[in-house]
């Protein structure tokens, strides 16, 4: 196992900036939380000592820790580069991290370095010389404020299976965040003596919605602690309309409006949201209100959708169901008129009686139910809204769309960036395909199955290549128009967007395509192996958009899979099973 670890070590970008050191020399160390202390596993296990802003932020929850960045240190003993062996930690310079007066962990008490010198042994480390430079005080090029889950139960990355998130894991899991941090570290880099670089990350670990609400009050202090020329915020949480739960399956979920309010507090301090999206755009996408708002516009191909209030459902479910179906029919008639096709005649189009009940602020198709007929809709409406802990004020009812499979278009950039100009259809960087094979007794879609182009042509569409190309062309036009509309919600385009489309073959060489979802940044890549790397690259580049004249060119990134971050594990330490899997790239 030690040989595996040595063989898997990847030298960080940049060069060894210091070739010799004397005892008591003042230096700076690039500190990374993952590299020190007791834990490398799930979020509940790690308890590493980190610098913090001050005693207030070390003594109450949520804690805000400096988890990555340059920190001052003093050299413990003489060192020369001729001693250096990257595979033997004892040959690295030994330093004591200091001068950052207050240190704490996510779950432990405060160390005041000025008052507790007996605790200094906790901060004595062997540091790879690639992560060390003479003291300069040069600020980092990028400061990031990161909010992530710190509850007792870790977020399950859900890697395996057709419905799994793949090698990078679920978008709020430690595994997903770690892959991003690896790429950030390698592509921003630490620089050289002539061109210093580096970044810093201030991280808040939240355990519940109350801590999210408290975190909004920290915004001025966090902004004051950030020293980088470029500043960005990342929020790795799932917003929902549910009360908090201790159920492990709800790890990573917080109340949506509290999260949006917290994001706005940091944006008010000039810290731009780069993951997922700025707060006003993210709210539109996450609460899914756009589906009802855009469903009457023919060119966007959104299924007719309306909303019913919670009060109406509680008062009279049958009346609510009848009103919803009547509303869908009225909207369908209006949509047909607006398209220039004339009114929908009863003889040519039967009344809408089948559809889907949907909740906003929901994830992974967990709050979607099919209904057939007004009686079943009258049952599904209270069934959806009266779930224990649900705090939503309305439910969406959408006409049913018959489709053969789904296409997922991944777009990097948007209109004016991807295309040569207005009027051109955007071509996605990647397309994935899937289908749902059955609907269960509750009306929920089940048995998600990934597909590919060959299987679609051979098993579903009778080798009709022309129909598939037609579907791609229609899909590109729909996505382009949706992205134009997104520019009305946010002048700055999203760095990455996944658009989900429902597709049905209507005849030889022809297809019908409907817009199903506009998904948030961090959506599952569905078997696209290069997806996480490409998405992370776009996100990192977006951090420099606010001040493009000061952007830094990114360095090449070559890691094949998420790895143990460099320098974090002594080469002669026995790896855990999860570490060995990371290093070998396989289970």
C-alpha positions as CSV (number, residue, x, y, z in Angstrom):
1,X,0.0,0.0,0.0
2,X,2.9,2.4,0.7
3,X,4.2,1.7,-2.8
4,X,0.7,2.5,-4.2
5,X,0.8,5.8,-2.4
6,X,4.2,6.7,-3.6
7,X,3.4,5.9,-7.2
8,X,0.2,7.9,-7.0
9,X,1.8,11.1,-5.7
10,X,1.2,14.1,-8.0
11,X,3.6,17.1,-7.7
12,X,1.7,20.4,-7.4
13,X,2.1,23.1,-10.0
14,X,4.8,25.7,-9.6
15,X,8.3,25.3,-8.3
16,X,10.2,25.0,-5.0
17,X,10.6,28.7,-4.2
18,X,12.9,28.3,-1.2
19,X,16.0,26.1,-1.4
20,X,17.4,26.6,2.1
21,X,16.0,27.6,5.5
22,X,17.4,28.5,8.9
23,X,15.8,27.9,12.2
24,X,13.4,30.8,13.2
25,X,13.1,32.0,9.6
26,X,9.8,33.6,8.9
27,X,7.9,31.9,6.0
28,X,4.4,31.4,4.6
29,X,2.9,28.0,4.2
30,X,0.0,27.2,1.9
31,X,-2.4,25.6,4.4
32,X,-5.0,23.2,3.4
33,X,-7.5,21.8,6.0
34,X,-7.7,18.4,4.4
35,X,-4.0,18.0,4.9
36,X,-3.8,18.1,8.6
37,X,-5.4,16.6,11.7
38,X,-7.6,13.6,12.3
39,X,-9.9,13.1,9.4
40,X,-9.9,12.5,5.7
41,X,-13.2,10.8,5.4
42,X,-16.9,12.0,5.5
43,X,-17.7,15.4,6.8
44,X,-18.6,14.0,10.3
45,X,-15.1,12.5,10.8
46,X,-12.7,15.5,10.2
47,X,-11.7,17.8,13.1
48,X,-8.7,19.6,11.8
49,X,-7.3,22.8,13.4
50,X,-7.8,25.9,11.2
51,X,-7.3,29.7,11.6
52,X,-10.4,31.7,12.2
53,X,-11.3,35.4,12.1
54,X,-11.5,35.9,15.8
55,X,-12.7,34.4,19.1
56,X,-16.4,35.1,18.3
57,X,-16.2,32.9,15.2
58,X,-14.4,30.2,17.1
59,X,-16.8,29.9,20.0
60,X,-20.2,29.7,18.4
61,X,-21.9,27.9,15.5
62,X,-21.7,28.0,12.6
63,X,-17.9,28.4,12.6
64,X,-16.1,30.2,9.8
65,X,-12.6,28.7,9.2
66,X,-9.8,29.5,6.9
67,X,-9.5,26.1,5.3
68,X,-7.1,27.0,2.4
69,X,-4.6,29.8,2.0
70,X,-1.2,31.2,2.8
71,X,-0.6,31.5,6.6
72,X,2.5,32.7,8.4
73,X,4.8,30.2,10.0
74,X,8.3,29.9,11.7
75,X,10.9,27.3,10.7
76,X,11.7,24.8,13.5
77,X,15.1,23.7,12.2
78,X,17.7,24.2,9.4
79,X,16.7,22.7,6.0
80,X,18.2,22.4,2.5
81,X,16.6,21.3,-0.7
82,X,19.2,18.6,-1.2
83,X,17.5,16.7,1.7
84,X,14.1,16.8,-0.1
85,X,12.4,13.5,-1.1
86,X,8.7,14.0,-2.1
87,X,8.0,10.4,-0.9
88,X,9.4,10.9,2.6
89,X,7.7,13.5,4.8
90,X,10.5,13.6,7.3
91,X,12.7,15.2,4.6
92,X,10.3,18.2,4.3
93,X,10.8,21.4,6.2
94,X,9.3,21.5,9.7
95,X,7.5,24.6,10.7
96,X,5.1,25.9,13.4
97,X,2.1,27.6,12.0
98,X,1.7,30.8,14.0
99,X,0.7,34.5,14.1
100,X,-2.8,33.7,13.0
101,X,-3.8,34.1,16.6
102,X,-7.0,32.2,16.9
103,X,-7.2,28.5,15.8
104,X,-10.2,26.1,16.2
105,X,-11.8,23.1,14.6
106,X,-15.3,22.6,13.3
107,X,-16.5,21.0,16.5
108,X,-13.9,21.8,19.2
109,X,-12.7,24.8,21.3
110,X,-10.6,27.8,20.7
111,X,-6.8,28.0,20.8
112,X,-5.4,31.5,21.5
113,X,-1.8,31.2,20.3
114,X,-0.8,34.3,22.3
115,X,-2.1,32.8,25.6
116,X,-1.6,29.1,25.2
117,X,1.9,28.4,24.0
118,X,1.6,24.9,25.4
119,X,-0.7,24.2,22.5
120,X,1.9,25.0,19.9
121,X,2.7,21.4,19.3
122,X,-0.6,20.9,17.6
123,X,0.5,23.3,14.8
124,X,4.0,21.8,14.2
125,X,3.9,20.3,10.7
126,X,6.2,18.9,8.0
127,X,5.4,21.0,4.9
128,X,6.2,20.1,1.3
129,X,8.5,22.9,0.0
130,X,6.2,23.4,-3.0
131,X,3.7,24.8,-0.4
132,X,6.2,27.1,1.2
133,X,7.6,30.6,0.4
134,X,9.6,33.3,2.2
135,X,7.3,35.7,4.0
136,X,5.9,38.3,1.6
137,X,2.4,39.2,2.7
138,X,1.3,39.2,-1.0
139,X,-2.4,38.7,-1.1
140,X,-4.0,35.8,-3.0
141,X,-5.4,36.3,-6.5
142,X,-8.7,34.7,-5.4
143,X,-10.7,34.7,-2.1
144,X,-13.6,32.2,-1.8
145,X,-16.3,32.0,0.8
146,X,-17.7,28.5,0.9
147,X,-20.7,27.2,2.7
148,X,-21.1,23.4,3.0
149,X,-22.8,20.8,5.0
150,X,-21.4,20.1,8.5
151,X,-24.1,18.1,10.1
152,X,-23.6,14.9,12.0
153,X,-24.6,12.7,9.0
154,X,-22.5,13.2,5.8
155,X,-24.2,13.6,2.4
156,X,-24.2,10.3,0.6
157,X,-22.3,10.9,-2.7
158,X,-24.5,8.2,-4.4
159,X,-21.8,7.3,-7.0
160,X,-23.2,4.0,-8.2
161,X,-26.0,3.0,-10.6
162,X,-27.9,4.6,-13.5
163,X,-29.4,7.2,-11.1
164,X,-26.1,7.8,-9.4
165,X,-23.9,10.9,-9.7
166,X,-20.8,9.2,-11.0
167,X,-17.2,9.4,-9.9
168,X,-17.5,13.0,-8.6
169,X,-20.5,12.3,-6.4
170,X,-23.5,14.4,-5.5
171,X,-23.0,18.1,-5.8
172,X,-23.1,18.9,-2.1
173,X,-21.1,15.9,-1.0
174,X,-17.5,16.0,0.3
175,X,-16.5,14.0,-2.7
176,X,-17.8,16.5,-5.2
177,X,-16.3,19.5,-3.3
178,X,-13.0,17.7,-3.0
179,X,-12.8,17.2,-6.8
180,X,-13.4,21.0,-7.3
181,X,-10.7,21.9,-4.7
182,X,-8.2,19.6,-6.4
183,X,-8.9,21.3,-9.7
184,X,-8.8,24.8,-8.2
185,X,-5.5,24.1,-6.5
186,X,-3.9,22.8,-9.6
187,X,-5.2,25.3,-12.1
188,X,-4.9,28.5,-10.1
189,X,-1.6,27.3,-8.7
190,X,0.7,28.8,-6.1
191,X,2.9,30.7,-8.5
192,X,6.6,31.5,-8.3
193,X,8.8,34.0,-6.5
194,X,8.5,36.3,-9.5
195,X,4.7,35.7,-10.0
196,X,3.1,34.8,-6.7
197,X,-0.4,33.3,-6.9
198,X,-2.5,31.3,-4.5
199,X,-6.0,31.5,-3.3
200,X,-7.8,31.4,0.1
201,X,-11.0,29.8,1.2
202,X,-13.1,30.8,4.2
203,X,-15.4,27.9,4.9
204,X,-18.6,27.8,7.0
205,X,-20.0,24.4,8.0
206,X,-23.7,24.5,8.7
207,X,-25.8,21.8,10.5
208,X,-29.3,23.2,10.0
209,X,-31.4,26.0,8.8
210,X,-31.0,28.0,12.0
211,X,-27.2,28.2,11.3
212,X,-27.9,29.3,7.7
213,X,-29.9,32.2,9.1
214,X,-27.2,33.1,11.6
215,X,-24.6,32.9,8.9
216,X,-26.3,35.8,7.1
217,X,-25.2,38.1,10.0
218,X,-21.5,37.2,9.5
219,X,-21.4,38.7,6.0
220,X,-19.6,42.0,6.9
221,X,-16.9,40.2,9.0
222,X,-16.3,37.6,6.3
223,X,-16.0,40.2,3.6
224,X,-13.5,42.0,5.8
225,X,-11.4,38.9,6.2
226,X,-11.1,38.2,2.5
227,X,-7.9,39.6,1.0
228,X,-8.0,38.4,-2.6
229,X,-8.4,40.7,-5.6
230,X,-11.2,38.5,-6.9
231,X,-13.9,37.4,-4.5
232,X,-16.5,34.7,-5.0
233,X,-18.9,32.6,-2.9
234,X,-19.9,29.0,-3.2
235,X,-23.0,27.4,-1.6
236,X,-22.9,23.6,-1.5
237,X,-26.4,23.0,0.0
238,X,-29.8,21.9,-1.4
239,X,-32.6,24.4,-0.7
240,X,-36.1,22.9,-0.1
241,X,-39.5,23.8,1.3
242,X,-39.2,21.3,4.2
243,X,-38.5,21.7,7.9
244,X,-35.2,20.3,9.0
245,X,-34.9,16.6,9.7
246,X,-32.5,14.4,11.5
247,X,-33.1,11.6,8.9
248,X,-29.7,10.9,7.3
249,X,-31.3,10.9,3.9
250,X,-32.0,14.7,4.4
251,X,-28.3,15.6,5.0
252,X,-27.4,18.7,3.0
253,X,-31.0,20.1,2.8
254,X,-31.9,23.5,4.3
255,X,-35.0,25.7,4.0
256,X,-34.8,27.4,0.6
257,X,-35.8,30.9,1.5
258,X,-33.3,31.0,4.4
259,X,-30.6,30.0,2.0
260,X,-31.6,32.7,-0.5
261,X,-31.6,35.3,2.2
262,X,-28.2,34.3,3.4
263,X,-26.8,34.4,-0.2
264,X,-28.2,37.9,-0.6
265,X,-26.4,39.1,2.5
266,X,-23.0,38.1,1.1
267,X,-23.9,39.5,-2.4
268,X,-24.7,42.8,-0.6
269,X,-21.1,42.9,0.5
270,X,-19.9,42.6,-3.0
271,X,-19.1,38.9,-2.9
272,X,-20.4,37.4,-6.2
273,X,-22.0,34.0,-6.1
274,X,-20.3,31.5,-8.5
275,X,-21.8,28.3,-7.3
276,X,-24.6,27.7,-8.0
277,X,-26.0,31.1,-9.4
278,X,-26.6,34.5,-8.1
279,X,-29.5,34.5,-5.7
280,X,-32.2,36.0,-7.8
281,X,-31.5,33.6,-10.7
282,X,-31.1,30.6,-8.5
283,X,-34.4,31.3,-6.8
284,X,-36.2,31.3,-10.2
285,X,-34.6,28.0,-11.2
286,X,-34.8,26.2,-7.8
287,X,-38.5,27.0,-7.1
288,X,-39.4,26.0,-10.7
289,X,-41.9,28.9,-11.1
290,X,-40.5,29.4,-14.6
291,X,-42.4,26.3,-15.7
292,X,-45.8,28.0,-15.2
293,X,-44.6,31.4,-16.3
294,X,-43.2,30.3,-19.6
295,X,-45.7,27.5,-20.5
296,X,-48.0,29.8,-22.6
297,X,-45.2,30.9,-24.9
298,X,-45.3,28.5,-27.9
299,X,-41.7,28.9,-29.0
300,X,-40.3,27.7,-25.6
301,X,-42.1,24.3,-25.8
302,X,-42.9,24.1,-22.1
303,X,-45.9,21.9,-21.2
304,X,-48.9,23.9,-20.1
305,X,-48.6,24.4,-16.3
306,X,-50.6,26.2,-13.6
307,X,-50.5,26.4,-9.8
308,X,-53.1,25.8,-7.1
309,X,-52.7,27.3,-3.7
310,X,-52.4,25.3,-0.5
311,X,-55.5,27.0,0.9
312,X,-57.6,25.9,-2.1
313,X,-56.5,22.3,-1.8
314,X,-57.2,22.2,1.9
315,X,-60.6,23.8,1.5
316,X,-61.9,21.5,-1.2
317,X,-59.6,19.1,-3.1
318,X,-62.1,18.2,-5.7
319,X,-62.9,21.9,-6.5
320,X,-59.1,22.5,-6.6
321,X,-58.6,19.7,-9.1
322,X,-61.5,20.8,-11.3
323,X,-60.2,24.4,-11.3
324,X,-56.7,23.2,-12.2
325,X,-57.9,21.2,-15.2
326,X,-60.1,24.1,-16.3
327,X,-57.1,26.4,-16.1
328,X,-54.9,24.0,-18.1
329,X,-57.5,23.8,-20.8
330,X,-57.9,27.6,-21.0
331,X,-54.1,28.1,-21.2
332,X,-53.9,25.5,-23.9
333,X,-56.5,27.4,-26.0
334,X,-54.6,30.6,-25.4
335,X,-51.3,29.1,-26.4
336,X,-52.7,27.7,-29.6
337,X,-54.1,31.2,-30.5
338,X,-50.7,32.9,-29.7
339,X,-48.9,30.4,-31.9
340,X,-51.1,31.3,-34.9
341,X,-52.6,27.8,-35.1
342,X,-56.1,29.0,-34.1
343,X,-58.3,27.7,-31.3
344,X,-57.9,24.1,-30.1
345,X,-61.2,22.5,-31.2
346,X,-62.7,19.8,-29.0
347,X,-62.9,17.5,-31.9
348,X,-59.2,17.6,-32.7
349,X,-57.9,17.9,-29.2
350,X,-59.4,16.0,-26.2
351,X,-59.6,17.9,-22.9
352,X,-56.6,17.6,-20.6
353,X,-57.3,14.9,-18.1
354,X,-53.8,13.4,-17.5
355,X,-50.9,15.3,-16.1
356,X,-48.2,15.6,-13.4
357,X,-48.4,17.1,-9.9
358,X,-45.1,18.9,-9.1
359,X,-43.6,20.7,-6.1
360,X,-41.0,23.5,-6.4
361,X,-37.7,23.4,-4.5
362,X,-37.4,19.7,-5.1
363,X,-34.6,17.5,-6.3
364,X,-34.0,14.3,-8.3
365,X,-37.6,13.8,-9.2
366,X,-38.7,13.1,-5.6
367,X,-41.8,15.4,-5.7
368,X,-43.5,14.4,-9.0
369,X,-46.7,12.4,-9.3
370,X,-48.7,11.4,-12.4
371,X,-52.5,11.6,-12.3
372,X,-55.2,10.3,-14.7
373,X,-58.6,12.0,-14.3
374,X,-60.0,14.5,-11.9
375,X,-60.6,12.0,-9.1
376,X,-57.0,11.0,-9.0
377,X,-55.9,14.6,-9.2
378,X,-58.1,15.4,-6.3
379,X,-56.3,12.7,-4.3
380,X,-52.8,13.7,-5.5
381,X,-53.1,17.4,-4.6
382,X,-53.5,16.9,-0.8
383,X,-51.2,13.9,-0.9
384,X,-48.4,16.2,-2.2
385,X,-49.1,19.3,-0.1
386,X,-49.8,17.6,3.3
387,X,-46.6,15.6,3.6
388,X,-45.1,16.0,7.2
389,X,-42.7,18.9,7.3
390,X,-43.6,20.4,4.0
391,X,-44.0,24.2,4.1
392,X,-44.9,25.0,0.5
393,X,-47.6,27.4,-0.4
394,X,-48.7,25.9,-3.7
395,X,-48.4,23.0,-6.1
396,X,-47.9,22.9,-9.8
397,X,-50.2,20.9,-12.2
398,X,-48.8,20.2,-15.7
399,X,-50.2,18.6,-18.8
400,X,-48.8,15.1,-19.4
401,X,-46.2,14.8,-22.2
402,X,-45.8,11.4,-23.9
403,X,-42.2,10.9,-24.8
404,X,-39.8,8.1,-25.7
405,X,-36.8,9.3,-23.9
406,X,-35.1,12.4,-22.4
407,X,-32.2,14.4,-23.8
408,X,-30.0,16.4,-21.4
409,X,-28.1,19.3,-23.1
410,X,-25.0,20.6,-21.3
411,X,-24.2,24.2,-22.2
412,X,-21.1,26.1,-21.2
413,X,-21.7,29.8,-21.6
414,X,-24.7,31.2,-23.4
415,X,-26.0,33.3,-26.2
416,X,-23.3,35.6,-27.5
417,X,-20.5,33.5,-26.0
418,X,-21.1,30.1,-27.4
419,X,-22.6,31.2,-30.7
420,X,-21.2,33.7,-33.2
421,X,-24.1,36.0,-32.4
422,X,-27.8,36.4,-32.1
423,X,-30.0,34.1,-34.2
424,X,-27.7,31.1,-34.2
425,X,-28.7,28.0,-32.3
426,X,-26.5,26.9,-29.5
427,X,-24.7,23.6,-29.8
428,X,-24.3,21.8,-26.5
429,X,-20.9,20.6,-25.4
430,X,-22.4,17.2,-24.6
431,X,-25.8,15.3,-24.8
432,X,-26.9,12.4,-22.6
433,X,-30.0,10.3,-22.9
434,X,-32.2,8.4,-20.5
435,X,-35.8,7.1,-19.9
436,X,-38.1,6.2,-17.1
437,X,-39.4,2.6,-17.5
438,X,-42.5,2.7,-15.3
439,X,-44.8,4.7,-13.0
440,X,-45.5,3.1,-9.6
441,X,-48.8,2.9,-7.8
442,X,-48.3,6.4,-6.2
443,X,-47.8,7.9,-9.6
444,X,-44.0,8.4,-9.3
445,X,-41.7,7.8,-12.2
446,X,-39.4,4.8,-11.5
447,X,-36.6,2.7,-13.0
448,X,-34.4,5.5,-14.4
449,X,-32.2,4.1,-17.2
450,X,-29.3,5.7,-19.0
451,X,-29.3,5.3,-22.8
452,X,-26.9,6.2,-25.6
453,X,-27.3,7.1,-29.2
454,X,-26.9,3.6,-30.5
455,X,-29.4,2.1,-28.2
456,X,-32.0,4.8,-29.1
457,X,-31.6,4.0,-32.8
458,X,-31.6,0.3,-32.4
459,X,-34.1,-0.3,-29.6
460,X,-36.5,2.6,-29.8
461,X,-36.4,4.6,-33.1
462,X,-36.0,1.9,-35.7
463,X,-32.6,3.2,-37.0
464,X,-34.3,6.6,-37.8
465,X,-31.1,8.7,-37.7
466,X,-32.9,11.6,-39.4
467,X,-35.5,11.8,-36.6
468,X,-32.7,11.9,-34.0
469,X,-30.9,14.7,-35.9
470,X,-34.2,16.5,-36.1
471,X,-34.7,16.2,-32.4
472,X,-31.2,17.6,-31.8
473,X,-31.9,20.5,-34.1
474,X,-35.2,21.3,-32.4
475,X,-33.6,20.9,-29.0
476,X,-30.8,23.4,-29.8
477,X,-33.4,26.0,-30.9
478,X,-35.4,25.5,-27.7
479,X,-32.3,25.7,-25.5
480,X,-31.1,28.9,-27.3
481,X,-34.5,30.6,-26.7
482,X,-34.5,29.5,-23.1
483,X,-31.0,31.0,-22.7
484,X,-32.2,34.3,-24.2
485,X,-35.0,34.3,-21.6
486,X,-32.4,33.6,-18.8
487,X,-30.6,36.8,-19.8
488,X,-33.7,38.7,-18.8
489,X,-33.4,37.2,-15.3
490,X,-29.7,37.7,-15.1
491,X,-27.6,39.9,-17.4
492,X,-24.6,37.8,-16.7
493,X,-25.1,34.4,-18.2
494,X,-24.7,31.2,-16.1
495,X,-21.3,29.5,-16.4
496,X,-22.9,26.1,-16.9
497,X,-26.5,25.0,-17.6
498,X,-28.1,21.6,-18.1
499,X,-31.4,21.6,-20.0
500,X,-33.6,18.5,-20.0
501,X,-35.8,17.8,-23.0
502,X,-38.6,15.3,-23.6
503,X,-38.5,13.7,-27.0
504,X,-41.0,11.6,-29.1
505,X,-40.7,10.4,-32.6
506,X,-43.7,11.5,-34.7
507,X,-42.9,9.9,-38.0
508,X,-40.0,9.0,-40.3
509,X,-37.4,11.7,-39.9
510,X,-39.4,13.9,-37.5
511,X,-39.6,14.4,-33.7
512,X,-41.5,16.4,-31.2
513,X,-39.5,18.0,-28.4
514,X,-40.6,19.7,-25.1
515,X,-38.7,21.6,-22.5
516,X,-38.7,19.7,-19.2
517,X,-36.2,21.3,-16.8
518,X,-33.6,24.1,-16.5
519,X,-31.3,22.6,-13.9
520,X,-28.9,24.3,-11.5
521,X,-25.1,24.4,-11.7
522,X,-23.9,21.1,-10.2
523,X,-26.6,18.9,-11.8
524,X,-25.7,15.3,-12.3
525,X,-23.5,14.6,-15.4
526,X,-25.3,11.3,-16.0
527,X,-22.3,9.3,-17.1
528,X,-20.4,12.1,-18.9
529,X,-16.9,11.2,-17.7
530,X,-15.3,14.5,-18.7
531,X,-18.3,16.5,-17.4
532,X,-17.1,17.4,-13.9
533,X,-13.7,18.5,-15.2
534,X,-15.3,20.8,-17.8
535,X,-17.9,22.1,-15.4
536,X,-15.3,22.9,-12.8
537,X,-13.1,24.7,-15.3
538,X,-16.0,26.9,-16.3
539,X,-16.8,27.7,-12.7
540,X,-13.2,28.5,-11.8
541,X,-13.0,30.8,-14.9
542,X,-16.2,32.5,-13.8
543,X,-14.6,33.6,-10.6
544,X,-12.5,36.2,-12.6
545,X,-15.4,37.6,-14.7
546,X,-16.1,40.5,-12.4
547,X,-12.6,42.0,-13.1
548,X,-11.6,40.4,-16.4
549,X,-8.7,42.8,-16.8
550,X,-7.1,41.1,-13.7
551,X,-7.9,37.5,-14.6
552,X,-5.1,35.0,-14.4
553,X,-4.6,32.2,-17.0
554,X,-5.3,28.8,-15.6
555,X,-2.7,26.1,-15.5
556,X,-3.3,22.7,-17.2
557,X,-5.2,20.1,-15.1
558,X,-4.3,16.5,-15.5
559,X,-5.8,14.5,-12.7
560,X,-7.9,11.7,-14.1
561,X,-10.1,11.1,-11.1
562,X,-10.6,12.8,-7.7
563,X,-7.4,12.1,-5.6
564,X,-6.2,12.7,-2.1
565,X,-5.1,16.3,-2.2
566,X,-1.3,16.6,-2.6
567,X,0.8,16.5,0.5
568,X,-2.1,15.5,2.8
569,X,-1.1,11.9,3.6
570,X,2.3,10.7,4.6
571,X,3.6,8.3,1.9
572,X,4.3,5.6,4.5
573,X,0.8,5.9,6.2
574,X,-1.5,3.0,5.6
575,X,-4.4,4.3,3.4
576,X,-8.0,3.6,4.3
577,X,-10.2,1.7,1.8
578,X,-11.6,5.0,0.5
579,X,-8.2,6.5,0.1
580,X,-6.9,3.5,-1.8
581,X,-9.9,3.8,-4.1
582,X,-9.2,7.5,-4.8
583,X,-5.5,6.8,-5.5
584,X,-6.1,3.8,-7.7
585,X,-9.0,5.4,-9.6
586,X,-11.1,2.3,-8.9
587,X,-12.8,0.4,-6.1
